[in-house]
């Protein structure tokens, strides 16, 4: 998306790179650029760096925006993260489960655990339904034209309804028939029900990311410690990371970005732009460009949608609620769709006799859920979680709420077409690269963001290098 000519000026002096967004992609890019002598300015709209992978302190607890686990098949990316954390990293064995029928069921699904947990009639129906689907497909192919058909085709209707469809529709708030099959292809690496059985009985050598259990997590500071480590590297070099600095306008001449206008310390600042790396939502990037983008581009930006998330943090007067890192709650009657417990990631996240539970509630920005008061959100979360027996209401001794509008890219059926319109338009700007989870509208993981950031840095510093857009493009073998 950018010219690969040298980042140096004609006199050999390194040009400044403005990085829009202080998440993992932008900060890892900045950290590598300053290591090679290139000055950067990172502009982050929020008070803290990290994007969705940021952390905050509350009443002696360290909290993340939902659960984050770092794992990568690339030693270079793992080493990059270790360097940011100065080697102070825990190794953890992942435990995540689904709470269904009053029981905890392992996820990813394991054949033995499913057999023990499902009522007999549902287990029998699941098996019959799966083999009936296999037989039906021999005579009447089912296209992979939606998440719903993708999963039904591989697991049968019963398991689709019990696990995949119910949770997906609850989390994304649209019918699964309107969700792109890309979502299933990226997030469900098990091939089908028989694959679940085989991978339970015969552990493969090259396990898909879904089945990888070991992961890394900072000893102190939560998941956000990784981003703060990159911030430290950038600032120690003499470059800048500005928080509370939202970009307001992106001034261009039609082929290059000429100036950036942003707010900081209550003032509007205009700076000349040599090179720009954007990791903010690609739709917001397009909407901020002046002169105004063509109508069809702006329409595509409006049609590219995100899901917002409300995070409700409950401080509990007990040492632990579950041993899980996170638990999925697919029951439609519950407002909360997932919980996570940070103490299980690092014991330094909470006092020994207390724990913090994070309850996630999917919504759309400014809908009825988004507008609920903090107290209403607390009460709804407590009602859900005490109702399924996780703790008692009198154990809650504090709470706080965080709202994130651009939490997850929504893979609806037309998303790919809309995204291509935006990316094609942005290619005209010779000194711009849009990357990262938000910049490429890609539901990647922490290591994917770092991988994209480091590839962009290499391209800008040397004029060549692997394509950052390839990172996480085919997530089937490389995704949580």
Secondary structure, 3 states (H helix, E strand, C coil): CCCCCCCECCCCCECCEEEECCCHHHHHHHHHHHHCCCCEEEECCCCCCCHHHCEEEECCEEEECCCCCECCCCHHHHHHHHHHCCCCEEEEECCEEEEECCEEEECCCCHHHHHHHCCHHHHHHHHHHHHHHHHHHHHCCCCCCCHHHHHHHHHHHHHHHHHHHHHHHHHHCCCHHHECHHHHHHHCCCCCHHHHHHHHHCCCCCCCHHHCCEEEEECCCCCHHHHHHHHHHHHHCCCEEECCCCEEEEEECCCCEEEEEEEECCEEEEEECCEEEECCCHHHHHHCEECCCCHHHHHHHHHCCEEEEEEEEEEECCCCCCCCCEEECCCCCCCCCEEEEHHHCCHHHCCCCCEEEEEEEEECCCCCCCCCCHHHHHHHHHHHHHHCCCCCHHHEEEEEEEEEEEEEECCECCHHHHHHHHHHHHCCCCCEEECHHHHCCCCCCHHHHHHHHHHHHHHHHHCCCCCHHHCCCCHHHCCC
